[in-house]
């Protein structure tokens, strides 16, 4: 992987991690365009820079994450990530295989777009405006929605957990913020697991050049995500999900055209 490819992928990650458009799907397709999708280092890179993007949440909401006067916030996050940790460990091989199937990812992206066209009309009477009013049961149920994104790469972890939050009577902005909070422990666990697996199986990938590329990508993803989060919260309050639904539908159709014309596979972009 070149530094140019790393920066482009990191920008894509920073923009899409918190939008309901599927960062995993975008990264998988971008890697296919760069013809690096099957590279073990690329798979590690995609996980690590997700963690870089997630750190932007800690910076923006540092008062939440560095508040040791009450452990209630941390307990909620722990309860919410349990389903993802459980099913993620069981279905890791399934997930890896699915990420090599652009048709599956494209189908999920397209289908998710259709759902987003209507989701604003499904939950019209929210009652919870901030994290303090989310109880443990609601935290767990929102975490269960995150499992859907794990099992269906391309669905969007952000979309799944925000919809889960809205189903539990959270406002759009409160659901989005809790989705951001939930991403921190989830991606921490995924990053540690990925680095451990690479260190155990292919330690040569973590050489000086590899670490430098990982650091560069993480920094870029971090700063881009800072901007994306601020934009998304304000946009979501004013406009809802509809535009993201149309974006996913159009992207899905473009990907279908590339796949069925033989232009795109996980081996790369045909010329």
C-alpha positions in Angstrom: 0.0 0.0 0.0 1.3 3.4 -1.0 1.0 6.6 1.2 -1.3 8.0 -1.5 -3.7 5.0 -1.2 -3.5 5.2 2.6 -4.5 8.8 2.7 -7.4 8.3 0.3 -8.7 5.4 2.3 -8.3 7.3 5.5 -10.3 10.3 4.1 -13.1 7.9 3.0 -13.0 6.3 6.5 -13.1 9.6 8.3 -16.1 10.8 6.3 -18.1 7.6 6.3 -17.5 6.1 9.7 -20.2 8.2 11.4 -22.6 8.7 8.4 -25.2 6.0 7.8 -23.7 5.0 4.5 -21.4 2.1 5.7 -17.7 2.9 6.1 -16.9 -0.9 5.8 -18.7 -1.0 2.4 -16.9 2.1 1.1 -13.5 0.8 2.3 -14.0 -2.6 0.8 -15.0 -1.1 -2.6 -12.2 1.5 -2.5 -9.7 -1.3 -1.7 -11.0 -3.2 -4.7 -10.4 -0.2 -6.9 -6.9 0.1 -5.6 -6.5 -3.7 -6.1 -5.4 -4.2 -2.5 -8.5 -5.8 -1.1 -6.9 -9.2 -0.6 -3.8 -7.8 1.0 -3.6 -8.8 4.7 -2.0 -5.4 5.5 -5.0 -3.6 3.9 -7.4 -5.5 6.2 -5.3 -4.5 9.2 -5.1 -0.9 8.0 -8.9 -0.6 7.6 -9.4 -1.6 11.2 -6.7 0.5 12.7 -7.8 3.7 10.9 -11.3 3.1 12.1 -9.9 3.4 15.6 -8.2 6.6 14.6 -11.5 8.0 13.4 -13.2 6.8 16.6 -10.7 8.7 18.8 -12.3 11.9 17.4 -15.4 11.0 19.5 -13.3 10.9 22.6 -11.8 14.4 21.8 -15.2 16.0 21.0 -17.0 14.4 24.0 -14.1 14.2 26.4 -16.2 15.4 29.3 -18.3 12.2 28.9 -15.3 9.8 28.6 -13.2 11.4 31.3 -15.8 11.7 34.1 -14.9 9.3 36.9 -17.5 10.7 39.3 -20.1 8.4 37.8 -19.5 5.0 36.2 -23.0 4.8 34.9 -21.9 5.9 31.4 -19.2 3.3 31.2 -21.6 0.5 32.4 -24.0 1.4 29.6 -21.3 1.2 27.0 -20.1 -2.1 28.4 -23.6 -3.6 28.3 -24.2 -2.3 24.8 -21.0 -3.8 23.3 -21.5 -7.3 24.8 -23.7 -8.5 21.8 -21.2 -7.2 19.3 -18.3 -8.9 21.0 -20.1 -12.2 21.3 -21.4 -12.4 17.7 -18.3 -10.8 16.3 -16.1 -13.5 17.7 -18.4 -16.3 16.5 -18.9 -14.9 12.9 -15.4 -13.4 12.2 -14.7 -15.9 9.4 -18.2 -15.2 7.9 -17.5 -11.5 8.0 -14.1 -11.8 6.3 -15.6 -13.9 3.5 -18.5 -11.5 3.0 -16.1 -8.6 2.7 -14.6 -10.3 -0.4 -18.1 -10.3 -2.1 -18.8 -6.9 -3.7 -22.2 -8.1 -4.9 -23.3 -8.8 -1.4 -22.0 -5.5 0.0 -23.6 -3.6 -2.9 -26.9 -5.3 -2.3 -26.8 -4.4 1.4 -25.8 -0.8 0.6 -28.8 -0.5 -1.8 -31.3 -2.1 0.5 -30.2 0.0 3.4 -30.8 3.1 1.3 -34.4 2.1 0.8 -34.8 1.7 4.6 -33.4 5.1 5.2 -36.0 6.7 2.9 -38.7 5.8 5.3 -37.1 5.6 8.8 -37.9 9.2 9.7 -41.6 8.4 9.5 -41.3 5.4 11.7 -40.3 7.1 15.0 -42.1 10.4 15.4 -42.5 10.7 19.1 -39.0 10.5 20.8 -38.9 10.9 24.5 -35.2 10.8 25.3 -33.0 13.7 24.5 -29.7 12.8 26.1 -27.6 9.9 27.2 -28.3 10.3 31.0 -31.9 9.1 30.4 -30.9 5.9 28.6 -31.3 2.9 31.0 -29.4 -0.3 30.9 -32.1 -2.2 29.0 -32.2 0.3 26.2 -28.4 0.3 26.0 -28.4 -3.5 25.6 -31.1 -3.4 22.9 -29.3 -0.6 21.0 -26.2 -2.8 21.2 -28.2 -5.7 19.6 -28.9 -3.5 16.6 -25.1 -3.2 16.2 -24.9 -6.9 15.6 -26.9 -6.5 12.4 -24.1 -4.3 11.0 -21.5 -7.0 12.0 -23.4 -9.8 10.3 -24.2 -7.7 7.2 -21.2 -5.7 6.1 -22.4 -2.7 4.1 -25.4 -2.1 6.4 -23.5 0.6 8.4 -22.9 0.3 12.1 -23.9 3.9 12.5 -27.2 3.5 10.7 -28.0 0.3 12.6 -27.3 1.8 16.1 -29.0 5.1 15.4 -32.1 3.4 14.1 -31.9 1.2 17.2 -31.7 4.2 19.4 -34.7 5.9 17.7 -36.7 2.6 18.1 -35.9 3.0 21.8 -37.5 6.5 21.8 -34.3 8.5 21.5 -34.3 11.7 19.4 -32.2 11.6 16.2 -29.4 13.6 17.7 -29.4 11.6 21.0 -29.4 8.3 19.0 -26.5 9.5 16.9 -24.4 10.6 19.9 -25.0 7.3 21.6 -24.0 5.5 18.4 -20.7 7.6 18.5 -20.1 6.6 22.1 -20.7 3.0 21.4 -18.3 3.0 18.6 -15.3 3.7 20.9 -15.2 0.5 22.9 -16.4 -1.5 19.9 -13.5 -0.3 17.7 -11.0 -0.5 20.5 -11.8 -4.2 20.9 -11.6 -4.8 17.1 -8.3 -2.9 16.8 -6.6 -4.8 19.6 -7.9 -8.1 18.2 -6.6 -7.4 14.7 -3.2 -6.2 15.8 -2.9 -9.3 18.0 -3.8 -11.6 15.1 -1.3 -9.9 12.8 1.4 -10.0 15.4 0.8 -13.7 16.0 0.4 -14.8 12.3 2.3 -12.2 10.2 4.5 -10.0 12.4 6.5 -8.8 9.4 3.6 -6.6 8.4 4.2 -4.5 11.5 7.6 -3.3 10.3 8.7 0.4 10.3 7.1 1.2 7.0 3.9 -0.6 7.9 3.6 1.2 11.2 4.3 4.6 9.5 1.5 4.0 7.0 -0.9 2.9 9.9 0.0 6.1 11.8 -0.4 8.3 8.8 -3.8 6.8 8.0 -5.0 7.1 11.6 -4.1 10.8 11.9 -5.8 11.6 8.6 -8.9 9.7 9.6 -9.0 11.4 13.0 -9.0 14.9 11.7 -11.5 14.2 8.8 -13.8 12.5 11.3 -13.7 15.5 13.6 -15.3 17.6 10.8 -17.7 14.8 9.8 -19.2 14.4 13.3 -20.0 18.1 13.7 -21.5 18.2 10.2 -23.6 15.1 10.7 -25.2 16.0 14.0 -26.4 19.4 12.7 -27.5 18.0 9.4 -29.4 15.1 11.0 -31.3 17.4 13.3 -32.5 19.6 10.4 -32.9 17.1 7.6 -33.1 13.5 8.8 -32.0 10.4 6.8 -33.6 10.8 3.4 -30.7 12.2 1.5 -28.4 9.4 2.9 -31.0 6.9 1.6 -30.9 8.3 -1.9 -27.1 8.4 -1.8 -27.0 4.7 -0.9 -29.4 3.7 -3.6 -27.5 5.6 -6.3 -24.2 4.2 -5.0 -25.7 0.7 -5.0 -26.9 1.0 -8.6 -23.5 2.3 -9.7 -21.8 -0.7 -8.0 -24.2 -3.1 -9.6 -23.4 -1.7 -13.0 -19.7 -2.0 -12.4 -20.0 -5.6 -11.1 -22.3 -6.9 -13.8 -20.3 -5.3 -16.5 -17.2 -7.1 -15.2 -15.5 -3.8 -14.3 -15.3 -4.5 -10.5 -14.4 -7.5 -8.4 -12.5 -7.9 -5.2 -9.4 -8.6 -7.3 -9.6 -5.0 -8.5 -11.0 -2.7 -11.1 -10.8 -4.1 -14.6 -9.4 -1.8 -17.3 
